[in-house]
Amino acid sequence: MIALSHRSALAYSYHNRAFRLLRKRAITAMEERPLLHFQQMLNVSGLGYAKANLLDWSNHLDVLPAIDRGGVYPTSKQNPYFYTDKDDYPFKYQ
């Protein structure tokens, strides 16, 4: 979670025009792509954690063509990212 916070701080720490345009593209991509939106909401809410990989970064910058624009990210693919009771209460499972 600290790495996620650090990346967010980096994204907003640069004030020149190029970084402002990149932030704008990333937010637009997050709104349009269900997977990115799900990952962001999951990480921000604290209900789970989805690590960002190189493909996610290129999707955020809207570099790759997107097939998955619009719609909802399937529930069956969402479940592995959520924290379980075992993650939340490890002392109960020792």
MARTOR-869508 format. One record per atom (N, C-alpha, C): residue in three letters; atom name; x negated, z negated, y negated. Coordinates in nm, 2 decimals. Atoms other than C-alpha are relative to their C-alpha. Last residue first. Layout:
N
REC  code  site       x       z       y
REC   ALA    CA       X       Z       Y
...
REM end
This chain:
94
REC  code  site       x       z       y
REC   GLN     N    0.13    0.04   -0.05
REC   GLN    CA    0.32   -1.37    1.98
REC   GLN     C    0.01   -0.08    0.13
REC   TYR     N    0.03   -0.08   -0.12
REC   TYR    CA    0.64   -1.18    1.91
REC   TYR     C   -0.14   -0.04    0.05
REC   LYS     N   -0.11    0.01   -0.10
REC   LYS    CA    0.81   -1.42    1.66
REC   LYS     C   -0.04    0.06    0.13
REC   PHE     N    0.01    0.13   -0.07
REC   PHE    CA    0.48   -1.46    1.47
REC   PHE     C    0.11   -0.02    0.10
REC   PRO     N    0.09    0.00   -0.12
REC   PRO    CA    0.48   -1.09    1.40
REC   PRO     C   -0.01   -0.13    0.07
REC   TYR     N    0.01    0.14   -0.05
REC   TYR    CA    0.79   -1.11    1.18
REC   TYR     C   -0.09   -0.01    0.12
REC   ASP     N   -0.04    0.10    0.10
REC   ASP    CA    0.81   -0.80    0.96
REC   ASP     C   -0.03   -0.14    0.04
REC   ASP     N    0.09   -0.02    0.11
REC   ASP    CA    0.61   -0.56    1.19
REC   ASP     C    0.03   -0.11   -0.11
REC   LYS     N    0.13    0.04   -0.04
REC   LYS    CA    0.79   -0.69    1.50
REC   LYS     C   -0.10    0.01   -0.11
REC   ASP     N    0.01    0.15    0.00
REC   ASP    CA    1.12   -0.67    1.32
REC   ASP     C   -0.14   -0.05    0.04
REC   THR     N   -0.09    0.06   -0.10
REC   THR    CA    1.05   -0.30    1.27
REC   THR     C   -0.01   -0.15   -0.02
REC   TYR     N    0.05    0.12   -0.06
REC   TYR    CA    0.91   -0.12    0.97
REC   TYR     C    0.10   -0.06    0.09
REC   PHE     N   -0.05    0.12    0.05
REC   PHE    CA    1.04    0.23    0.91
REC   PHE     C   -0.07   -0.12    0.07
REC   TYR     N    0.07    0.05    0.12
REC   TYR    CA    0.82    0.53    0.96
REC   TYR     C    0.05   -0.13   -0.05
REC   PRO     N    0.14    0.05   -0.03
REC   PRO    CA    0.92    0.61    1.32
REC   PRO     C   -0.07   -0.06   -0.12
REC   ASN     N    0.01    0.13   -0.07
REC   ASN    CA    1.29    0.63    1.22
REC   ASN     C   -0.14   -0.05    0.03
REC   GLN     N    0.02    0.11    0.09
REC   GLN    CA    1.28    0.91    0.97
REC   GLN     C   -0.04   -0.13    0.07
REC   LYS     N    0.14   -0.01    0.05
REC   LYS    CA    1.24    1.20    1.21
REC   LYS     C   -0.04   -0.11   -0.09
REC   SER     N    0.09    0.01   -0.12
REC   SER    CA    1.56    1.12    1.40
REC   SER     C   -0.15    0.00   -0.04
REC   THR     N    0.02    0.14   -0.03
REC   THR    CA    1.73    1.07    1.06
REC   THR     C   -0.09   -0.02    0.12
REC   PRO     N   -0.07    0.05   -0.11
REC   PRO    CA    1.67    1.43    0.96
REC   PRO     C   -0.03   -0.15    0.03
REC   TYR     N    0.10    0.02   -0.11
REC   TYR    CA    1.54    1.49    0.61
REC   TYR     C    0.07   -0.07    0.11
REC   VAL     N    0.03    0.14   -0.03
REC   VAL    CA    1.84    1.60    0.40
REC   VAL     C   -0.10   -0.01    0.11
REC   GLY     N   -0.05    0.06   -0.12
REC   GLY    CA    1.91    1.94    0.25
REC   GLY     C   -0.05   -0.15    0.00
REC   GLY     N   -0.14    0.03   -0.01
REC   GLY    CA    1.71    2.13   -0.01
REC   GLY     C    0.03   -0.07    0.13
REC   ARG     N   -0.05    0.04    0.13
REC   ARG    CA    1.37    2.29    0.02
REC   ARG     C    0.15   -0.02    0.02
REC   ASP     N   -0.10    0.12   -0.01
REC   ASP    CA    1.24    2.28    0.38
REC   ASP     C    0.05   -0.04   -0.13
REC   ILE     N   -0.11   -0.05   -0.08
REC   ILE    CA    1.07    2.63    0.40
REC   ILE     C    0.11   -0.11   -0.01
REC   ALA     N   -0.08    0.11   -0.07
REC   ALA    CA    0.82    2.55    0.13
REC   ALA     C    0.12    0.07    0.07
REC   PRO     N   -0.14   -0.03    0.00
REC   PRO    CA    0.55    2.79    0.03
REC   PRO     C    0.08   -0.10    0.08
REC   LEU     N   -0.04   -0.07   -0.12
REC   LEU    CA    0.22    2.60   -0.02
REC   LEU     C    0.15    0.05   -0.01
REC   VAL     N    0.09   -0.10   -0.03
REC   VAL    CA    0.07    2.51   -0.35
REC   VAL     C    0.05    0.09    0.11
REC   ASP     N   -0.08   -0.12   -0.01
REC   ASP    CA    0.36    2.30   -0.49
REC   ASP     C   -0.09    0.12    0.03
REC   LEU     N    0.05   -0.09    0.11
REC   LEU    CA    0.12    2.03   -0.60
REC   LEU     C    0.07    0.13    0.01
REC   HIS     N   -0.03    0.06    0.13
REC   HIS    CA    0.32    1.78   -0.39
REC   HIS     C   -0.04    0.09   -0.12
REC   ASN     N   -0.14   -0.01    0.03
REC   ASN    CA    0.32    2.02   -0.10
REC   ASN     C    0.03   -0.06   -0.13
REC   SER     N   -0.02   -0.14    0.04
REC   SER    CA   -0.06    2.05   -0.11
REC   SER     C    0.15    0.03   -0.03
REC   TRP     N    0.06   -0.02    0.13
REC   TRP    CA   -0.09    1.67   -0.11
REC   TRP     C    0.03    0.15   -0.05
REC   ASP     N   -0.09    0.06    0.10
REC   ASP    CA    0.16    1.65    0.18
REC   ASP     C   -0.06    0.02   -0.14
REC   LEU     N   -0.12   -0.09    0.01
REC   LEU    CA   -0.04    1.90    0.39
REC   LEU     C    0.09   -0.06   -0.11
REC   LEU     N    0.03   -0.12    0.08
REC   LEU    CA   -0.36    1.71    0.32
REC   LEU     C    0.11    0.09   -0.02
REC   ASN     N    0.10   -0.08   -0.05
REC   ASN    CA   -0.21    1.38    0.45
REC   ASN     C   -0.03    0.12   -0.09
REC   ALA     N    0.00   -0.14    0.05
REC   ALA    CA   -0.01    1.11    0.29
REC   ALA     C   -0.12    0.07    0.06
REC   LYS     N    0.13   -0.04    0.05
REC   LYS    CA    0.06    0.80    0.50
REC   LYS     C    0.00    0.14   -0.05
REC   ALA     N    0.03   -0.13   -0.05
REC   ALA    CA    0.42    0.70    0.54
REC   ALA     C   -0.13    0.04   -0.07
REC   TYR     N    0.12   -0.06    0.07
REC   TYR    CA    0.49    0.33    0.50
REC   TYR     C   -0.02    0.14    0.07
REC   GLY     N    0.09   -0.06   -0.09
REC   GLY    CA    0.81    0.14    0.56
REC   GLY     C   -0.12    0.06   -0.07
REC   LEU     N   -0.07    0.01   -0.14
REC   LEU    CA    1.10   -0.05    0.40
REC   LEU     C   -0.09    0.06    0.11
REC   GLY     N    0.06    0.11   -0.08
REC   GLY    CA    0.88   -0.13    0.09
REC   GLY     C    0.06   -0.01    0.14
REC   SER     N   -0.10    0.11   -0.03
REC   SER    CA    1.11    0.06   -0.15
REC   SER     C   -0.07   -0.11    0.09
REC   VAL     N   -0.04    0.08    0.12
REC   VAL    CA    0.83    0.26   -0.31
REC   VAL     C    0.09   -0.11    0.04
REC   ASN     N    0.12    0.07    0.05
REC   ASN    CA    0.67    0.38    0.02
REC   ASN     C    0.04   -0.09   -0.12
REC   LEU     N    0.03    0.09   -0.10
REC   LEU    CA    1.01    0.48    0.18
REC   LEU     C   -0.12   -0.09   -0.05
REC   MET     N   -0.10    0.11    0.01
REC   MET    CA    1.13    0.64   -0.14
REC   MET     C   -0.04   -0.10    0.10
REC   GLN     N    0.01    0.07    0.12
REC   GLN    CA    0.81    0.85   -0.16
REC   GLN     C    0.10   -0.12   -0.01
REC   GLN     N    0.13    0.08    0.00
REC   GLN    CA    0.81    0.95    0.20
REC   GLN     C   -0.01   -0.08   -0.12
REC   PHE     N   -0.01    0.11   -0.10
REC   PHE    CA    1.18    1.05    0.20
REC   PHE     C   -0.13   -0.09    0.00
REC   HIS     N   -0.10    0.10    0.06
REC   HIS    CA    1.14    1.26   -0.12
REC   HIS     C    0.01   -0.12    0.09
REC   LEU     N    0.08    0.07    0.10
REC   LEU    CA    0.83    1.43    0.03
REC   LEU     C    0.09   -0.11   -0.07
REC   LEU     N    0.11    0.08   -0.06
REC   LEU    CA    1.02    1.51    0.35
REC   LEU     C   -0.08   -0.08   -0.11
REC   PRO     N   -0.06    0.12   -0.06
REC   PRO    CA    1.34    1.63    0.16
REC   PRO     C   -0.11   -0.09    0.06
REC   ARG     N    0.04    0.00   -0.14
REC   ARG    CA    1.16    1.88   -0.06
REC   ARG     C    0.04   -0.14    0.06
REC   GLU     N   -0.05   -0.11   -0.08
REC   GLU    CA    1.33    1.96   -0.39
REC   GLU     C   -0.03    0.00    0.15
REC   GLU     N   -0.15   -0.01    0.01
REC   GLU    CA    1.30    1.63   -0.58
REC   GLU     C    0.05    0.11    0.09
REC   MET     N   -0.05    0.12   -0.07
REC   MET    CA    0.94    1.57   -0.46
REC   MET     C    0.16    0.00    0.00
REC   ALA     N    0.01   -0.02   -0.14
REC   ALA    CA    0.84    1.92   -0.56
REC   ALA     C    0.07   -0.11    0.08
REC   THR     N   -0.10   -0.10   -0.03
REC   THR    CA    0.98    1.87   -0.91
REC   THR     C   -0.01    0.03    0.15
REC   ILE     N   -0.14    0.06    0.01
REC   ILE    CA    0.79    1.54   -0.94
REC   ILE     C    0.11    0.10    0.04
REC   ALA     N   -0.02    0.09   -0.11
REC   ALA    CA    0.47    1.71   -0.82
REC   ALA     C    0.13   -0.07    0.00
REC   ARG     N   -0.02   -0.08   -0.13
REC   ARG    CA    0.51    2.00   -1.05
REC   ARG     C    0.02   -0.09    0.12
REC   LYS     N   -0.13   -0.06    0.01
REC   LYS    CA    0.55    1.77   -1.35
REC   LYS     C    0.04    0.08    0.13
REC   ARG     N   -0.09    0.11   -0.03
REC   ARG    CA    0.25    1.56   -1.25
REC   ARG     C    0.14    0.06    0.00
REC   LEU     N    0.01    0.03   -0.14
REC   LEU    CA    0.04    1.88   -1.23
REC   LEU     C    0.10   -0.11    0.04
REC   LEU     N   -0.06   -0.11   -0.08
REC   LEU    CA    0.16    1.99   -1.57
REC   LEU     C    0.00   -0.03    0.15
REC   ARG     N   -0.15    0.02    0.03
REC   ARG    CA    0.07    1.65   -1.73
REC   ARG     C    0.08    0.11    0.08
REC   PHE     N   -0.05    0.11   -0.09
REC   PHE    CA   -0.27    1.67   -1.55
REC   PHE     C    0.15   -0.02   -0.02
REC   ALA     N    0.00   -0.05   -0.14
REC   ALA    CA   -0.34    2.01   -1.71
REC   ALA     C    0.05   -0.11    0.09
REC   ARG     N   -0.11   -0.09   -0.03
REC   ARG    CA   -0.22    1.90   -2.06
REC   ARG     C    0.00    0.04    0.15
REC   ASN     N    0.01   -0.14    0.06
REC   ASN    CA   -0.45    1.60   -2.10
REC   ASN     C    0.11    0.09    0.06
REC   HIS     N   -0.10   -0.04    0.10
REC   HIS    CA   -0.33    1.24   -2.05
REC   HIS     C   -0.01    0.14   -0.05
REC   TYR     N    0.05   -0.11    0.07
REC   TYR    CA   -0.51    1.12   -1.73
REC   TYR     C    0.11    0.06   -0.09
REC   SER     N    0.11    0.05    0.08
REC   SER    CA   -0.42    0.77   -1.61
REC   SER     C   -0.06    0.12   -0.09
REC   TYR     N   -0.04    0.02    0.14
REC   TYR    CA   -0.08    0.87   -1.48
REC   TYR     C   -0.11   -0.04   -0.09
REC   ALA     N   -0.09   -0.11    0.05
REC   ALA    CA   -0.18    1.03   -1.15
REC   ALA     C    0.04   -0.02   -0.14
REC   LEU     N    0.09   -0.12    0.04
REC   LEU    CA   -0.47    0.78   -1.11
REC   LEU     C    0.09    0.11   -0.05
REC   ALA     N    0.07    0.03    0.13
REC   ALA    CA   -0.23    0.49   -1.13
REC   ALA     C   -0.09    0.11   -0.04
REC   SER     N   -0.10   -0.01    0.11
REC   SER    CA    0.00    0.64   -0.86
REC   SER     C   -0.07   -0.02   -0.14
REC   ARG     N   -0.03   -0.14    0.03
REC   ARG    CA   -0.30    0.70   -0.64
REC   ARG     C    0.10    0.02   -0.11
REC   HIS     N    0.12   -0.06    0.07
REC   HIS    CA   -0.41    0.34   -0.68
REC   HIS     C    0.02    0.14   -0.03
REC   SER     N   -0.01    0.05    0.14
REC   SER    CA   -0.06    0.21   -0.59
REC   SER     C   -0.12    0.06   -0.08
REC   LEU     N   -0.11   -0.07    0.07
REC   LEU    CA   -0.06    0.42   -0.28
REC   LEU     C    0.01   -0.04   -0.14
REC   ALA     N    0.04   -0.14    0.03
REC   ALA    CA   -0.41    0.30   -0.19
REC   ALA     C    0.11    0.08   -0.06
REC   ILE     N    0.09    0.00    0.11
REC   ILE    CA   -0.29   -0.06   -0.23
REC   ILE     C   -0.05    0.14   -0.04
REC   MET     N   -0.08    0.00    0.12
REC   MET    CA    0.00    0.00    0.00
REC   MET     C   -0.09    0.00   -0.13
REM end
